[in-house]
Amino acid sequence: MTPFPWKEAMRFGLGVLRLPPRDFWAMSPRELAAAWGAVMGERAGPLGRTELERLMETFPDGQ
């Protein structure tokens, strides 16, 4: 299991959404994911091969 990507979540919540820290830390991961989908666009269907490979490179198993 890979650890939660806190660094990326904080960059998105605090940097992209410009949430005050109080509001960011009050959000659930599900709420943050919904905000991500609204800003970045929702996906329909499974990941493509290229997207899967990119995720595997970013979050490799065993580290």
N, CA, C and O atoms as a Maestro MAE file, in Angstrom:
{
 s_m_m2io_version
 :::
 2.0.0
}

f_m_ct {
 s_m_title
 :::
 protein
 m_atom[252] {
  # First column is atom index #
  i_m_mmod_type
  r_m_x_coord
  r_m_y_coord
  r_m_z_coord
  i_m_residue_number
  s_m_chain_name
  s_m_pdb_residue_name
  s_m_pdb_atom_name
  i_m_atomic_number
  :::
  1 25 0.839 -1.163 0.000 1 A "MET " " N  " 7
  2 3 0.000 0.000 0.000 1 A "MET " " CA " 6
  3 2 0.897 1.244 0.000 1 A "MET " " C  " 6
  4 15 1.843 1.331 0.783 1 A "MET " " O  " 8
  5 25 0.602 2.183 -0.863 2 A "THR " " N  " 7
  6 3 1.391 3.411 -0.909 2 A "THR " " CA " 6
  7 2 0.836 4.425 0.083 2 A "THR " " C  " 6
  8 15 -0.373 4.468 0.309 2 A "THR " " O  " 8
  9 25 1.690 5.229 0.668 3 A "PRO " " N  " 7
  10 3 1.222 6.238 1.602 3 A "PRO " " CA " 6
  11 2 0.393 7.303 0.879 3 A "PRO " " C  " 6
  12 15 0.524 7.503 -0.329 3 A "PRO " " O  " 8
  13 25 -0.451 7.969 1.640 4 A "PHE " " N  " 7
  14 3 -1.274 9.038 1.072 4 A "PHE " " CA " 6
  15 2 -0.347 10.143 0.559 4 A "PHE " " C  " 6
  16 15 0.608 10.507 1.245 4 A "PHE " " O  " 8
  17 25 -0.612 10.680 -0.631 5 A "PRO " " N  " 7
  18 3 0.267 11.710 -1.212 5 A "PRO " " CA " 6
  19 2 0.016 13.093 -0.599 5 A "PRO " " C  " 6
  20 15 -0.546 13.974 -1.250 5 A "PRO " " O  " 8
  21 25 0.434 13.271 0.649 6 A "TRP " " N  " 7
  22 3 0.173 14.524 1.364 6 A "TRP " " CA " 6
  23 2 0.767 15.733 0.659 6 A "TRP " " C  " 6
  24 15 0.126 16.781 0.578 6 A "TRP " " O  " 8
  25 25 1.982 15.598 0.148 7 A "LYS " " N  " 7
  26 3 2.642 16.724 -0.501 7 A "LYS " " CA " 6
  27 2 1.806 17.237 -1.675 7 A "LYS " " C  " 6
  28 15 1.588 18.441 -1.809 7 A "LYS " " O  " 8
  29 25 1.340 16.317 -2.523 8 A "GLU " " N  " 7
  30 3 0.531 16.700 -3.676 8 A "GLU " " CA " 6
  31 2 -0.835 17.242 -3.243 8 A "GLU " " C  " 6
  32 15 -1.342 18.204 -3.820 8 A "GLU " " O  " 8
  33 25 -1.423 16.613 -2.220 9 A "ALA " " N  " 7
  34 3 -2.720 17.075 -1.721 9 A "ALA " " CA " 6
  35 2 -2.618 18.492 -1.172 9 A "ALA " " C  " 6
  36 15 -3.492 19.322 -1.423 9 A "ALA " " O  " 8
  37 25 -1.548 18.772 -0.420 10 A "MET " " N  " 7
  38 3 -1.366 20.117 0.131 10 A "MET " " CA " 6
  39 2 -1.106 21.132 -0.980 10 A "MET " " C  " 6
  40 15 -1.622 22.248 -0.930 10 A "MET " " O  " 8
  41 25 -0.317 20.756 -1.976 11 A "ARG " " N  " 7
  42 3 -0.077 21.673 -3.098 11 A "ARG " " CA " 6
  43 2 -1.381 22.019 -3.801 11 A "ARG " " C  " 6
  44 15 -1.618 23.174 -4.155 11 A "ARG " " O  " 8
  45 25 -2.228 21.005 -4.001 12 A "PHE " " N  " 7
  46 3 -3.492 21.244 -4.681 12 A "PHE " " CA " 6
  47 2 -4.433 22.072 -3.815 12 A "PHE " " C  " 6
  48 15 -4.970 23.082 -4.269 12 A "PHE " " O  " 8
  49 25 -4.635 21.650 -2.575 13 A "GLY " " N  " 7
  50 3 -5.586 22.335 -1.696 13 A "GLY " " CA " 6
  51 2 -5.177 23.749 -1.343 13 A "GLY " " C  " 6
  52 15 -5.984 24.677 -1.406 13 A "GLY " " O  " 8
  53 25 -3.911 23.908 -0.970 14 A "LEU " " N  " 7
  54 3 -3.442 25.226 -0.538 14 A "LEU " " CA " 6
  55 2 -3.003 26.090 -1.714 14 A "LEU " " C  " 6
  56 15 -3.211 27.304 -1.702 14 A "LEU " " O  " 8
  57 25 -2.394 25.475 -2.734 15 A "GLY " " N  " 7
  58 3 -1.860 26.239 -3.856 15 A "GLY " " CA " 6
  59 2 -2.844 26.472 -4.972 15 A "GLY " " C  " 6
  60 15 -3.022 27.607 -5.416 15 A "GLY " " O  " 8
  61 25 -3.495 25.407 -5.440 16 A "VAL " " N  " 7
  62 3 -4.416 25.537 -6.572 16 A "VAL " " CA " 6
  63 2 -5.770 26.079 -6.113 16 A "VAL " " C  " 6
  64 15 -6.281 27.051 -6.671 16 A "VAL " " O  " 8
  65 25 -6.347 25.439 -5.090 17 A "LEU " " N  " 7
  66 3 -7.652 25.887 -4.603 17 A "LEU " " CA " 6
  67 2 -7.552 27.135 -3.731 17 A "LEU " " C  " 6
  68 15 -8.537 27.840 -3.514 17 A "LEU " " O  " 8
  69 25 -6.329 27.394 -3.232 18 A "ARG " " N  " 7
  70 3 -6.084 28.536 -2.343 18 A "ARG " " CA " 6
  71 2 -6.969 28.521 -1.093 18 A "ARG " " C  " 6
  72 15 -7.489 29.547 -0.654 18 A "ARG " " O  " 8
  73 25 -7.114 27.331 -0.548 19 A "LEU " " N  " 7
  74 3 -7.880 27.185 0.685 19 A "LEU " " CA " 6
  75 2 -7.049 27.669 1.866 19 A "LEU " " C  " 6
  76 15 -5.838 27.451 1.897 19 A "LEU " " O  " 8
  77 25 -7.675 28.318 2.829 20 A "PRO " " N  " 7
  78 3 -6.952 28.603 4.066 20 A "PRO " " CA " 6
  79 2 -6.611 27.268 4.745 20 A "PRO " " C  " 6
  80 15 -7.389 26.321 4.636 20 A "PRO " " O  " 8
  81 25 -5.486 27.169 5.432 21 A "PRO " " N  " 7
  82 3 -5.113 25.903 6.082 21 A "PRO " " CA " 6
  83 2 -6.242 25.320 6.928 21 A "PRO " " C  " 6
  84 15 -6.452 24.107 6.922 21 A "PRO " " O  " 8
  85 25 -6.955 26.150 7.640 22 A "ARG " " N  " 7
  86 3 -8.063 25.686 8.486 22 A "ARG " " CA " 6
  87 2 -9.086 24.907 7.653 22 A "ARG " " C  " 6
  88 15 -9.552 23.849 8.074 22 A "ARG " " O  " 8
  89 25 -9.434 25.430 6.475 23 A "ASP " " N  " 7
  90 3 -10.418 24.767 5.620 23 A "ASP " " CA " 6
  91 2 -9.853 23.511 4.966 23 A "ASP " " C  " 6
  92 15 -10.551 22.506 4.828 23 A "ASP " " O  " 8
  93 25 -8.571 23.575 4.559 24 A "PHE " " N  " 7
  94 3 -7.950 22.398 3.961 24 A "PHE " " CA " 6
  95 2 -7.953 21.229 4.940 24 A "PHE " " C  " 6
  96 15 -8.363 20.125 4.581 24 A "PHE " " O  " 8
  97 25 -7.504 21.454 6.162 25 A "TRP " " N  " 7
  98 3 -7.401 20.369 7.134 25 A "TRP " " CA " 6
  99 2 -8.757 19.903 7.625 25 A "TRP " " C  " 6
  100 15 -8.858 18.821 8.204 25 A "TRP " " O  " 8
  101 25 -9.803 20.690 7.408 26 A "ALA " " N  " 7
  102 3 -11.155 20.269 7.788 26 A "ALA " " CA " 6
  103 2 -11.796 19.375 6.727 26 A "ALA " " C  " 6
  104 15 -12.802 18.720 6.997 26 A "ALA " " O  " 8
  105 25 -11.216 19.344 5.514 27 A "MET " " N  " 7
  106 3 -11.774 18.528 4.430 27 A "MET " " CA " 6
  107 2 -11.459 17.046 4.632 27 A "MET " " C  " 6
  108 15 -10.425 16.680 5.190 27 A "MET " " O  " 8
  109 25 -12.377 16.211 4.164 28 A "SER " " N  " 7
  110 3 -12.099 14.777 4.134 28 A "SER " " CA " 6
  111 2 -11.367 14.469 2.827 28 A "SER " " C  " 6
  112 15 -11.446 15.257 1.885 28 A "SER " " O  " 8
  113 25 -10.661 13.344 2.750 29 A "PRO " " N  " 7
  114 3 -10.035 12.970 1.477 29 A "PRO " " CA " 6
  115 2 -11.050 12.869 0.340 29 A "PRO " " C  " 6
  116 15 -10.730 13.193 -0.803 29 A "PRO " " O  " 8
  117 25 -12.256 12.430 0.641 30 A "ARG " " N  " 7
  118 3 -13.303 12.330 -0.377 30 A "ARG " " CA " 6
  119 2 -13.696 13.718 -0.896 30 A "ARG " " C  " 6
  120 15 -13.921 13.892 -2.093 30 A "ARG " " O  " 8
  121 25 -13.779 14.692 -0.008 31 A "GLU " " N  " 7
  122 3 -14.091 16.060 -0.427 31 A "GLU " " CA " 6
  123 2 -12.966 16.632 -1.285 31 A "GLU " " C  " 6
  124 15 -13.222 17.305 -2.283 31 A "GLU " " O  " 8
  125 25 -11.729 16.365 -0.898 32 A "LEU " " N  " 7
  126 3 -10.590 16.832 -1.689 32 A "LEU " " CA " 6
  127 2 -10.599 16.183 -3.073 32 A "LEU " " C  " 6
  128 15 -10.311 16.842 -4.072 32 A "LEU " " O  " 8
  129 25 -10.928 14.893 -3.131 33 A "ALA " " N  " 7
  130 3 -11.008 14.196 -4.413 33 A "ALA " " CA " 6
  131 2 -12.108 14.785 -5.285 33 A "ALA " " C  " 6
  132 15 -11.936 14.905 -6.498 33 A "ALA " " O  " 8
  133 25 -13.228 15.152 -4.687 34 A "ALA " " N  " 7
  134 3 -14.314 15.773 -5.450 34 A "ALA " " CA " 6
  135 2 -13.882 17.123 -6.004 34 A "ALA " " C  " 6
  136 15 -14.210 17.458 -7.142 34 A "ALA " " O  " 8
  137 25 -13.151 17.899 -5.212 35 A "ALA " " N  " 7
  138 3 -12.642 19.186 -5.688 35 A "ALA " " CA " 6
  139 2 -11.652 18.972 -6.824 35 A "ALA " " C  " 6
  140 15 -11.658 19.711 -7.808 35 A "ALA " " O  " 8
  141 25 -10.793 17.950 -6.685 36 A "TRP " " N  " 7
  142 3 -9.834 17.617 -7.749 36 A "TRP " " CA " 6
  143 2 -10.586 17.312 -9.041 36 A "TRP " " C  " 6
  144 15 -10.225 17.811 -10.106 36 A "TRP " " O  " 8
  145 25 -11.632 16.490 -8.944 37 A "GLY " " N  " 7
  146 3 -12.418 16.128 -10.118 37 A "GLY " " CA " 6
  147 2 -13.081 17.329 -10.766 37 A "GLY " " C  " 6
  148 15 -13.156 17.420 -11.991 37 A "GLY " " O  " 8
  149 25 -13.564 18.253 -9.939 38 A "ALA " " N  " 7
  150 3 -14.211 19.444 -10.478 38 A "ALA " " CA " 6
  151 2 -13.229 20.345 -11.216 38 A "ALA " " C  " 6
  152 15 -13.569 20.930 -12.245 38 A "ALA " " O  " 8
  153 25 -12.018 20.456 -10.694 39 A "VAL " " N  " 7
  154 3 -11.014 21.335 -11.300 39 A "VAL " " CA " 6
  155 2 -10.305 20.653 -12.467 39 A "VAL " " C  " 6
  156 15 -10.102 21.263 -13.517 39 A "VAL " " O  " 8
  157 25 -9.931 19.398 -12.285 40 A "MET " " N  " 7
  158 3 -9.108 18.688 -13.265 40 A "MET " " CA " 6
  159 2 -9.931 17.894 -14.277 40 A "MET " " C  " 6
  160 15 -9.395 17.426 -15.282 40 A "MET " " O  " 8
  161 25 -11.204 17.742 -14.023 41 A "GLY " " N  " 7
  162 3 -12.064 16.985 -14.924 41 A "GLY " " CA " 6
  163 2 -12.242 15.552 -14.449 41 A "GLY " " C  " 6
  164 15 -11.271 14.860 -14.143 41 A "GLY " " O  " 8
  165 25 -13.472 15.124 -14.394 42 A "GLU " " N  " 7
  166 3 -13.782 13.751 -13.983 42 A "GLU " " CA " 6
  167 2 -13.431 12.784 -15.098 42 A "GLU " " C  " 6
  168 15 -13.552 13.112 -16.279 42 A "GLU " " O  " 8
  169 25 -13.005 11.618 -14.728 43 A "ARG " " N  " 7
  170 3 -12.723 10.560 -15.700 43 A "ARG " " CA " 6
  171 2 -13.920 9.632 -15.782 43 A "ARG " " C  " 6
  172 15 -14.586 9.375 -14.780 43 A "ARG " " O  " 8
  173 25 -14.186 9.143 -16.952 44 A "ALA " " N  " 7
  174 3 -15.205 8.118 -17.136 44 A "ALA " " CA " 6
  175 2 -14.494 6.839 -17.559 44 A "ALA " " C  " 6
  176 15 -13.868 6.801 -18.618 44 A "ALA " " O  " 8
  177 25 -14.583 5.809 -16.756 45 A "GLY " " N  " 7
  178 3 -13.976 4.546 -17.116 45 A "GLY " " CA " 6
  179 2 -12.625 4.349 -16.461 45 A "GLY " " C  " 6
  180 15 -12.147 5.205 -15.717 45 A "GLY " " O  " 8
  181 25 -12.019 3.217 -16.746 46 A "PRO " " N  " 7
  182 3 -10.731 2.876 -16.124 46 A "PRO " " CA " 6
  183 2 -9.572 3.677 -16.704 46 A "PRO " " C  " 6
  184 15 -9.697 4.306 -17.755 46 A "PRO " " O  " 8
  185 25 -8.445 3.642 -16.002 47 A "LEU " " N  " 7
  186 3 -7.237 4.300 -16.476 47 A "LEU " " CA " 6
  187 2 -6.734 3.646 -17.758 47 A "LEU " " C  " 6
  188 15 -6.887 2.440 -17.955 47 A "LEU " " O  " 8
  189 25 -6.142 4.441 -18.612 48 A "GLY " " N  " 7
  190 3 -5.463 3.903 -19.780 48 A "GLY " " CA " 6
  191 2 -4.082 3.405 -19.389 48 A "GLY " " C  " 6
  192 15 -3.614 3.673 -18.282 48 A "GLY " " O  " 8
  193 25 -3.434 2.689 -20.282 49 A "ARG " " N  " 7
  194 3 -2.116 2.110 -19.999 49 A "ARG " " CA " 6
  195 2 -1.096 3.189 -19.648 49 A "ARG " " C  " 6
  196 15 -0.330 3.027 -18.699 49 A "ARG " " O  " 8
  197 25 -1.076 4.282 -20.399 50 A "THR " " N  " 7
  198 3 -0.117 5.363 -20.150 50 A "THR " " CA " 6
  199 2 -0.331 5.980 -18.775 50 A "THR " " C  " 6
  200 15 0.632 6.252 -18.057 50 A "THR " " O  " 8
  201 25 -1.591 6.203 -18.407 51 A "GLU " " N  " 7
  202 3 -1.889 6.778 -17.091 51 A "GLU " " CA " 6
  203 2 -1.485 5.825 -15.970 51 A "GLU " " C  " 6
  204 15 -0.943 6.252 -14.951 51 A "GLU " " O  " 8
  205 25 -1.750 4.538 -16.160 52 A "LEU " " N  " 7
  206 3 -1.358 3.549 -15.163 52 A "LEU " " CA " 6
  207 2 0.158 3.518 -14.997 52 A "LEU " " C  " 6
  208 15 0.657 3.491 -13.871 52 A "LEU " " O  " 8
  209 25 0.890 3.521 -16.099 53 A "GLU " " N  " 7
  210 3 2.357 3.512 -16.029 53 A "GLU " " CA " 6
  211 2 2.883 4.760 -15.331 53 A "GLU " " C  " 6
  212 15 3.834 4.673 -14.555 53 A "GLU " " O  " 8
  213 25 2.286 5.912 -15.590 54 A "ARG " " N  " 7
  214 3 2.702 7.151 -14.934 54 A "ARG " " CA " 6
  215 2 2.468 7.063 -13.421 54 A "ARG " " C  " 6
  216 15 3.326 7.472 -12.638 54 A "ARG " " O  " 8
  217 25 1.319 6.535 -13.010 55 A "LEU " " N  " 7
  218 3 1.051 6.360 -11.585 55 A "LEU " " CA " 6
  219 2 2.029 5.379 -10.950 55 A "LEU " " C  " 6
  220 15 2.492 5.596 -9.831 55 A "LEU " " O  " 8
  221 25 2.342 4.299 -11.664 56 A "MET " " N  " 7
  222 3 3.279 3.306 -11.138 56 A "MET " " CA " 6
  223 2 4.678 3.893 -10.980 56 A "MET " " C  " 6
  224 15 5.394 3.531 -10.046 56 A "MET " " O  " 8
  225 25 5.074 4.783 -11.868 57 A "GLU " " N  " 7
  226 3 6.380 5.444 -11.738 57 A "GLU " " CA " 6
  227 2 6.375 6.440 -10.587 57 A "GLU " " C  " 6
  228 15 7.358 6.558 -9.855 57 A "GLU " " O  " 8
  229 25 5.263 7.157 -10.429 58 A "THR " " N  " 7
  230 3 5.165 8.164 -9.367 58 A "THR " " CA " 6
  231 2 5.075 7.528 -7.993 58 A "THR " " C  " 6
  232 15 5.680 8.023 -7.042 58 A "THR " " O  " 8
  233 25 4.327 6.432 -7.873 59 A "PHE " " N  " 7
  234 3 4.113 5.761 -6.583 59 A "PHE " " CA " 6
  235 2 4.485 4.293 -6.704 59 A "PHE " " C  " 6
  236 15 3.606 3.432 -6.712 59 A "PHE " " O  " 8
  237 25 5.796 3.989 -6.800 60 A "PRO " " N  " 7
  238 3 6.210 2.586 -6.959 60 A "PRO " " CA " 6
  239 2 5.924 1.758 -5.716 60 A "PRO " " C  " 6
  240 15 5.930 2.265 -4.595 60 A "PRO " " O  " 8
  241 25 5.676 0.480 -5.940 61 A "ASP " " N  " 7
  242 3 5.455 -0.457 -4.833 61 A "ASP " " CA " 6
  243 2 6.774 -0.711 -4.108 61 A "ASP " " C  " 6
  244 15 7.854 -0.616 -4.690 61 A "ASP " " O  " 8
  245 25 6.654 -1.035 -2.827 62 A "GLY " " N  " 7
  246 3 7.822 -1.447 -2.068 62 A "GLY " " CA " 6
  247 2 8.699 -0.337 -1.553 62 A "GLY " " C  " 6
  248 15 9.825 -0.598 -1.130 62 A "GLY " " O  " 8
  249 25 8.233 0.880 -1.572 63 A "GLN " " N  " 7
  250 3 9.074 1.969 -1.036 63 A "GLN " " CA " 6
  251 2 8.400 2.620 0.133 63 A "GLN " " C  " 6
  252 15 8.947 3.555 0.719 63 A "GLN " " O  " 8
  :::
 }
 m_bond[251] {
  # First column is bond index #
  i_m_from
  i_m_to
  i_m_order
  :::
  1 1 2 1
  2 2 3 1
  3 3 4 2
  4 3 5 1
  5 5 6 1
  6 6 7 1
  7 7 8 2
  8 7 9 1
  9 9 10 1
  10 10 11 1
  11 11 12 2
  12 11 13 1
  13 13 14 1
  14 14 15 1
  15 15 16 2
  16 15 17 1
  17 17 18 1
  18 18 19 1
  19 19 20 2
  20 19 21 1
  21 21 22 1
  22 22 23 1
  23 23 24 2
  24 23 25 1
  25 25 26 1
  26 26 27 1
  27 27 28 2
  28 27 29 1
  29 29 30 1
  30 30 31 1
  31 31 32 2
  32 31 33 1
  33 33 34 1
  34 34 35 1
  35 35 36 2
  36 35 37 1
  37 37 38 1
  38 38 39 1
  39 39 40 2
  40 39 41 1
  41 41 42 1
  42 42 43 1
  43 43 44 2
  44 43 45 1
  45 45 46 1
  46 46 47 1
  47 47 48 2
  48 47 49 1
  49 49 50 1
  50 50 51 1
  51 51 52 2
  52 51 53 1
  53 53 54 1
  54 54 55 1
  55 55 56 2
  56 55 57 1
  57 57 58 1
  58 58 59 1
  59 59 60 2
  60 59 61 1
  61 61 62 1
  62 62 63 1
  63 63 64 2
  64 63 65 1
  65 65 66 1
  66 66 67 1
  67 67 68 2
  68 67 69 1
  69 69 70 1
  70 70 71 1
  71 71 72 2
  72 71 73 1
  73 73 74 1
  74 74 75 1
  75 75 76 2
  76 75 77 1
  77 77 78 1
  78 78 79 1
  79 79 80 2
  80 79 81 1
  81 81 82 1
  82 82 83 1
  83 83 84 2
  84 83 85 1
  85 85 86 1
  86 86 87 1
  87 87 88 2
  88 87 89 1
  89 89 90 1
  90 90 91 1
  91 91 92 2
  92 91 93 1
  93 93 94 1
  94 94 95 1
  95 95 96 2
  96 95 97 1
  97 97 98 1
  98 98 99 1
  99 99 100 2
  100 99 101 1
  101 101 102 1
  102 102 103 1
  103 103 104 2
  104 103 105 1
  105 105 106 1
  106 106 107 1
  107 107 108 2
  108 107 109 1
  109 109 110 1
  110 110 111 1
  111 111 112 2
  112 111 113 1
  113 113 114 1
  114 114 115 1
  115 115 116 2
  116 115 117 1
  117 117 118 1
  118 118 119 1
  119 119 120 2
  120 119 121 1
  121 121 122 1
  122 122 123 1
  123 123 124 2
  124 123 125 1
  125 125 126 1
  126 126 127 1
  127 127 128 2
  128 127 129 1
  129 129 130 1
  130 130 131 1
  131 131 132 2
  132 131 133 1
  133 133 134 1
  134 134 135 1
  135 135 136 2
  136 135 137 1
  137 137 138 1
  138 138 139 1
  139 139 140 2
  140 139 141 1
  141 141 142 1
  142 142 143 1
  143 143 144 2
  144 143 145 1
  145 145 146 1
  146 146 147 1
  147 147 148 2
  148 147 149 1
  149 149 150 1
  150 150 151 1
  151 151 152 2
  152 151 153 1
  153 153 154 1
  154 154 155 1
  155 155 156 2
  156 155 157 1
  157 157 158 1
  158 158 159 1
  159 159 160 2
  160 159 161 1
  161 161 162 1
  162 162 163 1
  163 163 164 2
  164 163 165 1
  165 165 166 1
  166 166 167 1
  167 167 168 2
  168 167 169 1
  169 169 170 1
  170 170 171 1
  171 171 172 2
  172 171 173 1
  173 173 174 1
  174 174 175 1
  175 175 176 2
  176 175 177 1
  177 177 178 1
  178 178 179 1
  179 179 180 2
  180 179 181 1
  181 181 182 1
  182 182 183 1
  183 183 184 2
  184 183 185 1
  185 185 186 1
  186 186 187 1
  187 187 188 2
  188 187 189 1
  189 189 190 1
  190 190 191 1
  191 191 192 2
  192 191 193 1
  193 193 194 1
  194 194 195 1
  195 195 196 2
  196 195 197 1
  197 197 198 1
  198 198 199 1
  199 199 200 2
  200 199 201 1
  201 201 202 1
  202 202 203 1
  203 203 204 2
  204 203 205 1
  205 205 206 1
  206 206 207 1
  207 207 208 2
  208 207 209 1
  209 209 210 1
  210 210 211 1
  211 211 212 2
  212 211 213 1
  213 213 214 1
  214 214 215 1
  215 215 216 2
  216 215 217 1
  217 217 218 1
  218 218 219 1
  219 219 220 2
  220 219 221 1
  221 221 222 1
  222 222 223 1
  223 223 224 2
  224 223 225 1
  225 225 226 1
  226 226 227 1
  227 227 228 2
  228 227 229 1
  229 229 230 1
  230 230 231 1
  231 231 232 2
  232 231 233 1
  233 233 234 1
  234 234 235 1
  235 235 236 2
  236 235 237 1
  237 237 238 1
  238 238 239 1
  239 239 240 2
  240 239 241 1
  241 241 242 1
  242 242 243 1
  243 243 244 2
  244 243 245 1
  245 245 246 1
  246 246 247 1
  247 247 248 2
  248 247 249 1
  249 249 250 1
  250 250 251 1
  251 251 252 2
  :::
 }
}
